[in-house]
Amino acid sequence: MDGFDHEGVRGAFNIPDNYFVPMLLAVGHFNEKYKPMPPKWRKPYEDIVLVTY
């Protein structure tokens, strides 16, 4: 995950100052009764990938 609170994570998990947290990884499964919010910053595939033959 990008844009997380490094100091907040360090405090929540009692991580010493001499360690750096490079990223967070969400682990779990999707609960079908909830509808996920659409990503606000993510561009569609067609805007990023150019296929040439």
HTML snippet that shows the backbone in 3Dmol.js (N, CA, C, O; Angstrom):
<script src="https://3Dmol.org/build/3Dmol-min.js"></script>
<div id="view" style="width:600px;height:400px;position:relative"></div>
<script>
const pdb = `
ATOM      1  N   MET A   1       0.842  -1.169   0.000  1.00  0.00           N
ATOM      2  CA  MET A   1       0.000   0.000   0.000  1.00  0.00           C
ATOM      3  C   MET A   1       0.879   1.220   0.000  1.00  0.00           C
ATOM      4  O   MET A   1       1.903   1.275   0.680  1.00  0.00           O
ATOM      5  N   ASP A   2       0.468   2.186  -0.764  1.00  0.00           N
ATOM      6  CA  ASP A   2       1.220   3.432  -0.841  1.00  0.00           C
ATOM      7  C   ASP A   2       0.529   4.472   0.025  1.00  0.00           C
ATOM      8  O   ASP A   2      -0.692   4.451   0.176  1.00  0.00           O
ATOM      9  N   GLY A   3       1.302   5.371   0.586  1.00  0.00           N
ATOM     10  CA  GLY A   3       0.739   6.485   1.320  1.00  0.00           C
ATOM     11  C   GLY A   3       0.275   6.151   2.725  1.00  0.00           C
ATOM     12  O   GLY A   3      -0.647   6.795   3.226  1.00  0.00           O
ATOM     13  N   PHE A   4       0.875   5.176   3.374  1.00  0.00           N
ATOM     14  CA  PHE A   4       0.476   4.841   4.739  1.00  0.00           C
ATOM     15  C   PHE A   4       1.308   5.630   5.741  1.00  0.00           C
ATOM     16  O   PHE A   4       2.351   6.182   5.391  1.00  0.00           O
ATOM     17  N   ASP A   5       0.852   5.682   6.972  1.00  0.00           N
ATOM     18  CA  ASP A   5       1.520   6.404   8.054  1.00  0.00           C
ATOM     19  C   ASP A   5       2.633   5.534   8.634  1.00  0.00           C
ATOM     20  O   ASP A   5       2.375   4.639   9.439  1.00  0.00           O
ATOM     21  N   HIS A   6       3.863   5.801   8.222  1.00  0.00           N
ATOM     22  CA  HIS A   6       5.001   4.982   8.648  1.00  0.00           C
ATOM     23  C   HIS A   6       5.144   4.958  10.166  1.00  0.00           C
ATOM     24  O   HIS A   6       5.331   3.896  10.761  1.00  0.00           O
ATOM     25  N   GLU A   7       5.055   6.133  10.790  1.00  0.00           N
ATOM     26  CA  GLU A   7       5.203   6.194  12.239  1.00  0.00           C
ATOM     27  C   GLU A   7       4.036   5.520  12.952  1.00  0.00           C
ATOM     28  O   GLU A   7       4.221   4.913  14.007  1.00  0.00           O
ATOM     29  N   GLY A   8       2.841   5.620  12.387  1.00  0.00           N
ATOM     30  CA  GLY A   8       1.690   4.953  12.960  1.00  0.00           C
ATOM     31  C   GLY A   8       1.842   3.443  12.942  1.00  0.00           C
ATOM     32  O   GLY A   8       1.509   2.772  13.919  1.00  0.00           O
ATOM     33  N   VAL A   9       2.342   2.904  11.836  1.00  0.00           N
ATOM     34  CA  VAL A   9       2.572   1.457  11.725  1.00  0.00           C
ATOM     35  C   VAL A   9       3.671   1.041  12.694  1.00  0.00           C
ATOM     36  O   VAL A   9       3.553   0.026  13.382  1.00  0.00           O
ATOM     37  N   ARG A  10       4.726   1.820  12.743  1.00  0.00           N
ATOM     38  CA  ARG A  10       5.844   1.511  13.645  1.00  0.00           C
ATOM     39  C   ARG A  10       5.359   1.462  15.097  1.00  0.00           C
ATOM     40  O   ARG A  10       5.756   0.578  15.856  1.00  0.00           O
ATOM     41  N   GLY A  11       4.503   2.410  15.481  1.00  0.00           N
ATOM     42  CA  GLY A  11       3.974   2.444  16.843  1.00  0.00           C
ATOM     43  C   GLY A  11       2.981   1.327  17.116  1.00  0.00           C
ATOM     44  O   GLY A  11       3.005   0.734  18.195  1.00  0.00           O
ATOM     45  N   ALA A  12       2.110   1.028  16.161  1.00  0.00           N
ATOM     46  CA  ALA A  12       1.084  -0.008  16.344  1.00  0.00           C
ATOM     47  C   ALA A  12       1.690  -1.397  16.520  1.00  0.00           C
ATOM     48  O   ALA A  12       1.149  -2.234  17.242  1.00  0.00           O
ATOM     49  N   PHE A  13       2.826  -1.634  15.847  1.00  0.00           N
ATOM     50  CA  PHE A  13       3.447  -2.960  15.900  1.00  0.00           C
ATOM     51  C   PHE A  13       4.752  -2.977  16.698  1.00  0.00           C
ATOM     52  O   PHE A  13       5.495  -3.958  16.663  1.00  0.00           O
ATOM     53  N   ASN A  14       5.025  -1.884  17.418  1.00  0.00           N
ATOM     54  CA  ASN A  14       6.244  -1.784  18.254  1.00  0.00           C
ATOM     55  C   ASN A  14       7.511  -2.095  17.458  1.00  0.00           C
ATOM     56  O   ASN A  14       8.356  -2.873  17.901  1.00  0.00           O
ATOM     57  N   ILE A  15       7.633  -1.486  16.291  1.00  0.00           N
ATOM     58  CA  ILE A  15       8.804  -1.704  15.429  1.00  0.00           C
ATOM     59  C   ILE A  15       9.894  -0.717  15.846  1.00  0.00           C
ATOM     60  O   ILE A  15       9.639   0.486  15.897  1.00  0.00           O
ATOM     61  N   PRO A  16      11.098  -1.197  16.145  1.00  0.00           N
ATOM     62  CA  PRO A  16      12.189  -0.310  16.565  1.00  0.00           C
ATOM     63  C   PRO A  16      12.556   0.704  15.474  1.00  0.00           C
ATOM     64  O   PRO A  16      12.313   0.485  14.288  1.00  0.00           O
ATOM     65  N   ASP A  17      13.146   1.814  15.913  1.00  0.00           N
ATOM     66  CA  ASP A  17      13.515   2.899  14.996  1.00  0.00           C
ATOM     67  C   ASP A  17      14.562   2.491  13.965  1.00  0.00           C
ATOM     68  O   ASP A  17      14.649   3.115  12.907  1.00  0.00           O
ATOM     69  N   ASN A  18      15.359   1.459  14.245  1.00  0.00           N
ATOM     70  CA  ASN A  18      16.397   1.063  13.294  1.00  0.00           C
ATOM     71  C   ASN A  18      15.867   0.165  12.172  1.00  0.00           C
ATOM     72  O   ASN A  18      16.651  -0.336  11.366  1.00  0.00           O
ATOM     73  N   TYR A  19      14.531  -0.048  12.109  1.00  0.00           N
ATOM     74  CA  TYR A  19      13.901  -0.794  11.024  1.00  0.00           C
ATOM     75  C   TYR A  19      13.075   0.154  10.177  1.00  0.00           C
ATOM     76  O   TYR A  19      12.510   1.120  10.691  1.00  0.00           O
ATOM     77  N   PHE A  20      13.001  -0.115   8.879  1.00  0.00           N
ATOM     78  CA  PHE A  20      12.215   0.684   7.941  1.00  0.00           C
ATOM     79  C   PHE A  20      11.098  -0.180   7.372  1.00  0.00           C
ATOM     80  O   PHE A  20      11.331  -1.320   6.970  1.00  0.00           O
ATOM     81  N   VAL A  21       9.898   0.358   7.340  1.00  0.00           N
ATOM     82  CA  VAL A  21       8.753  -0.364   6.788  1.00  0.00           C
ATOM     83  C   VAL A  21       8.577   0.099   5.346  1.00  0.00           C
ATOM     84  O   VAL A  21       8.090   1.207   5.120  1.00  0.00           O
ATOM     85  N   PRO A  22       8.962  -0.725   4.353  1.00  0.00           N
ATOM     86  CA  PRO A  22       8.897  -0.289   2.959  1.00  0.00           C
ATOM     87  C   PRO A  22       7.495  -0.337   2.357  1.00  0.00           C
ATOM     88  O   PRO A  22       7.190   0.418   1.434  1.00  0.00           O
ATOM     89  N   MET A  23       6.630  -1.234   2.883  1.00  0.00           N
ATOM     90  CA  MET A  23       5.294  -1.358   2.307  1.00  0.00           C
ATOM     91  C   MET A  23       4.389  -2.123   3.259  1.00  0.00           C
ATOM     92  O   MET A  23       4.846  -2.766   4.204  1.00  0.00           O
ATOM     93  N   LEU A  24       3.091  -2.035   2.982  1.00  0.00           N
ATOM     94  CA  LEU A  24       2.098  -2.834   3.696  1.00  0.00           C
ATOM     95  C   LEU A  24       1.446  -3.749   2.686  1.00  0.00           C
ATOM     96  O   LEU A  24       1.333  -3.410   1.508  1.00  0.00           O
ATOM     97  N   LEU A  25       1.024  -4.890   3.142  1.00  0.00           N
ATOM     98  CA  LEU A  25       0.374  -5.868   2.276  1.00  0.00           C
ATOM     99  C   LEU A  25      -0.942  -6.276   2.920  1.00  0.00           C
ATOM    100  O   LEU A  25      -0.954  -6.800   4.034  1.00  0.00           O
ATOM    101  N   ALA A  26      -2.045  -6.040   2.227  1.00  0.00           N
ATOM    102  CA  ALA A  26      -3.357  -6.435   2.731  1.00  0.00           C
ATOM    103  C   ALA A  26      -3.570  -7.915   2.434  1.00  0.00           C
ATOM    104  O   ALA A  26      -3.393  -8.363   1.301  1.00  0.00           O
ATOM    105  N   VAL A  27      -3.951  -8.664   3.456  1.00  0.00           N
ATOM    106  CA  VAL A  27      -4.176 -10.092   3.312  1.00  0.00           C
ATOM    107  C   VAL A  27      -5.589 -10.401   3.794  1.00  0.00           C
ATOM    108  O   VAL A  27      -6.011  -9.928   4.849  1.00  0.00           O
ATOM    109  N   GLY A  28      -6.300 -11.181   3.030  1.00  0.00           N
ATOM    110  CA  GLY A  28      -7.649 -11.547   3.436  1.00  0.00           C
ATOM    111  C   GLY A  28      -8.462 -11.986   2.245  1.00  0.00           C
ATOM    112  O   GLY A  28      -7.916 -12.388   1.217  1.00  0.00           O
ATOM    113  N   HIS A  29      -9.761 -11.910   2.386  1.00  0.00           N
ATOM    114  CA  HIS A  29     -10.641 -12.294   1.298  1.00  0.00           C
ATOM    115  C   HIS A  29     -11.770 -11.272   1.204  1.00  0.00           C
ATOM    116  O   HIS A  29     -12.056 -10.568   2.172  1.00  0.00           O
ATOM    117  N   PHE A  30     -12.396 -11.193   0.063  1.00  0.00           N
ATOM    118  CA  PHE A  30     -13.465 -10.238  -0.179  1.00  0.00           C
ATOM    119  C   PHE A  30     -14.786 -10.775   0.360  1.00  0.00           C
ATOM    120  O   PHE A  30     -15.169 -11.910   0.075  1.00  0.00           O
ATOM    121  N   ASN A  31     -15.472  -9.957   1.134  1.00  0.00           N
ATOM    122  CA  ASN A  31     -16.779 -10.321   1.657  1.00  0.00           C
ATOM    123  C   ASN A  31     -17.823  -9.886   0.634  1.00  0.00           C
ATOM    124  O   ASN A  31     -17.960  -8.695   0.354  1.00  0.00           O
ATOM    125  N   GLU A  32     -18.548 -10.832   0.084  1.00  0.00           N
ATOM    126  CA  GLU A  32     -19.490 -10.580  -1.008  1.00  0.00           C
ATOM    127  C   GLU A  32     -20.619  -9.625  -0.629  1.00  0.00           C
ATOM    128  O   GLU A  32     -21.239  -9.045  -1.521  1.00  0.00           O
ATOM    129  N   LYS A  33     -20.908  -9.440   0.654  1.00  0.00           N
ATOM    130  CA  LYS A  33     -22.010  -8.552   1.029  1.00  0.00           C
ATOM    131  C   LYS A  33     -21.630  -7.074   0.948  1.00  0.00           C
ATOM    132  O   LYS A  33     -22.505  -6.214   1.052  1.00  0.00           O
ATOM    133  N   TYR A  34     -20.353  -6.763   0.767  1.00  0.00           N
ATOM    134  CA  TYR A  34     -19.901  -5.382   0.629  1.00  0.00           C
ATOM    135  C   TYR A  34     -19.534  -5.082  -0.808  1.00  0.00           C
ATOM    136  O   TYR A  34     -19.019  -5.949  -1.514  1.00  0.00           O
ATOM    137  N   LYS A  35     -19.790  -3.874  -1.242  1.00  0.00           N
ATOM    138  CA  LYS A  35     -19.410  -3.452  -2.582  1.00  0.00           C
ATOM    139  C   LYS A  35     -18.193  -2.530  -2.463  1.00  0.00           C
ATOM    140  O   LYS A  35     -18.262  -1.516  -1.768  1.00  0.00           O
ATOM    141  N   PRO A  36     -17.082  -2.862  -3.129  1.00  0.00           N
ATOM    142  CA  PRO A  36     -15.893  -2.023  -2.997  1.00  0.00           C
ATOM    143  C   PRO A  36     -16.089  -0.677  -3.689  1.00  0.00           C
ATOM    144  O   PRO A  36     -16.796  -0.569  -4.690  1.00  0.00           O
ATOM    145  N   MET A  37     -15.450   0.337  -3.134  1.00  0.00           N
ATOM    146  CA  MET A  37     -15.477   1.657  -3.754  1.00  0.00           C
ATOM    147  C   MET A  37     -14.581   1.624  -4.992  1.00  0.00           C
ATOM    148  O   MET A  37     -13.549   0.954  -4.988  1.00  0.00           O
ATOM    149  N   PRO A  38     -14.964   2.338  -6.048  1.00  0.00           N
ATOM    150  CA  PRO A  38     -14.101   2.360  -7.234  1.00  0.00           C
ATOM    151  C   PRO A  38     -12.817   3.127  -6.951  1.00  0.00           C
ATOM    152  O   PRO A  38     -12.842   4.129  -6.237  1.00  0.00           O
ATOM    153  N   PRO A  39     -11.695   2.670  -7.502  1.00  0.00           N
ATOM    154  CA  PRO A  39     -10.442   3.399  -7.300  1.00  0.00           C
ATOM    155  C   PRO A  39     -10.536   4.778  -7.937  1.00  0.00           C
ATOM    156  O   PRO A  39     -11.030   4.913  -9.056  1.00  0.00           O
ATOM    157  N   LYS A  40     -10.068   5.793  -7.240  1.00  0.00           N
ATOM    158  CA  LYS A  40     -10.183   7.172  -7.723  1.00  0.00           C
ATOM    159  C   LYS A  40      -9.031   7.567  -8.634  1.00  0.00           C
ATOM    160  O   LYS A  40      -9.216   8.385  -9.535  1.00  0.00           O
ATOM    161  N   TRP A  41      -7.863   7.011  -8.422  1.00  0.00           N
ATOM    162  CA  TRP A  41      -6.683   7.456  -9.161  1.00  0.00           C
ATOM    163  C   TRP A  41      -6.271   6.493 -10.269  1.00  0.00           C
ATOM    164  O   TRP A  41      -5.441   6.840 -11.109  1.00  0.00           O
ATOM    165  N   ARG A  42      -6.829   5.310 -10.281  1.00  0.00           N
ATOM    166  CA  ARG A  42      -6.394   4.291 -11.226  1.00  0.00           C
ATOM    167  C   ARG A  42      -6.969   4.542 -12.611  1.00  0.00           C
ATOM    168  O   ARG A  42      -8.178   4.711 -12.767  1.00  0.00           O
ATOM    169  N   LYS A  43      -6.103   4.566 -13.612  1.00  0.00           N
ATOM    170  CA  LYS A  43      -6.545   4.748 -14.994  1.00  0.00           C
ATOM    171  C   LYS A  43      -6.982   3.412 -15.579  1.00  0.00           C
ATOM    172  O   LYS A  43      -6.492   2.362 -15.164  1.00  0.00           O
ATOM    173  N   PRO A  44      -7.895   3.444 -16.535  1.00  0.00           N
ATOM    174  CA  PRO A  44      -8.295   2.187 -17.173  1.00  0.00           C
ATOM    175  C   PRO A  44      -7.153   1.579 -17.993  1.00  0.00           C
ATOM    176  O   PRO A  44      -6.242   2.281 -18.433  1.00  0.00           O
ATOM    177  N   TYR A  45      -7.221   0.301 -18.183  1.00  0.00           N
ATOM    178  CA  TYR A  45      -6.208  -0.456 -18.919  1.00  0.00           C
ATOM    179  C   TYR A  45      -5.939   0.166 -20.289  1.00  0.00           C
ATOM    180  O   TYR A  45      -4.788   0.282 -20.709  1.00  0.00           O
ATOM    181  N   GLU A  46      -7.005   0.561 -20.978  1.00  0.00           N
ATOM    182  CA  GLU A  46      -6.883   1.108 -22.338  1.00  0.00           C
ATOM    183  C   GLU A  46      -6.096   2.421 -22.369  1.00  0.00           C
ATOM    184  O   GLU A  46      -5.483   2.746 -23.386  1.00  0.00           O
ATOM    185  N   ASP A  47      -6.106   3.176 -21.273  1.00  0.00           N
ATOM    186  CA  ASP A  47      -5.356   4.443 -21.213  1.00  0.00           C
ATOM    187  C   ASP A  47      -3.881   4.238 -20.944  1.00  0.00           C
ATOM    188  O   ASP A  47      -3.080   5.146 -21.167  1.00  0.00           O
ATOM    189  N   ILE A  48      -3.507   3.062 -20.469  1.00  0.00           N
ATOM    190  CA  ILE A  48      -2.116   2.810 -20.089  1.00  0.00           C
ATOM    191  C   ILE A  48      -1.390   1.961 -21.121  1.00  0.00           C
ATOM    192  O   ILE A  48      -0.231   2.230 -21.438  1.00  0.00           O
ATOM    193  N   VAL A  49      -2.050   0.945 -21.646  1.00  0.00           N
ATOM    194  CA  VAL A  49      -1.403  -0.034 -22.507  1.00  0.00           C
ATOM    195  C   VAL A  49      -1.705   0.285 -23.971  1.00  0.00           C
ATOM    196  O   VAL A  49      -2.864   0.447 -24.353  1.00  0.00           O
ATOM    197  N   LEU A  50      -0.664   0.374 -24.774  1.00  0.00           N
ATOM    198  CA  LEU A  50      -0.803   0.597 -26.204  1.00  0.00           C
ATOM    199  C   LEU A  50      -0.336  -0.678 -26.910  1.00  0.00           C
ATOM    200  O   LEU A  50       0.820  -1.080 -26.785  1.00  0.00           O
ATOM    201  N   VAL A  51      -1.230  -1.292 -27.636  1.00  0.00           N
ATOM    202  CA  VAL A  51      -0.906  -2.537 -28.344  1.00  0.00           C
ATOM    203  C   VAL A  51      -0.641  -2.195 -29.809  1.00  0.00           C
ATOM    204  O   VAL A  51      -1.489  -1.625 -30.496  1.00  0.00           O
ATOM    205  N   THR A  52       0.544  -2.552 -30.265  1.00  0.00           N
ATOM    206  CA  THR A  52       0.894  -2.355 -31.676  1.00  0.00           C
ATOM    207  C   THR A  52       1.308  -3.687 -32.252  1.00  0.00           C
ATOM    208  O   THR A  52       1.905  -4.515 -31.565  1.00  0.00           O
ATOM    209  N   TYR A  53       0.996  -3.887 -33.493  1.00  0.00           N
ATOM    210  CA  TYR A  53       1.347  -5.143 -34.157  1.00  0.00           C
ATOM    211  C   TYR A  53       2.260  -4.903 -35.314  1.00  0.00           C
ATOM    212  O   TYR A  53       2.660  -5.849 -35.992  1.00  0.00           O
TER     213      TYR A  53
END
`;
const viewer = $3Dmol.createViewer("view");
viewer.addModel(pdb, "pdb");
viewer.setStyle({}, {cartoon: {color: "spectrum"}});
viewer.zoomTo();
viewer.render();
</script>
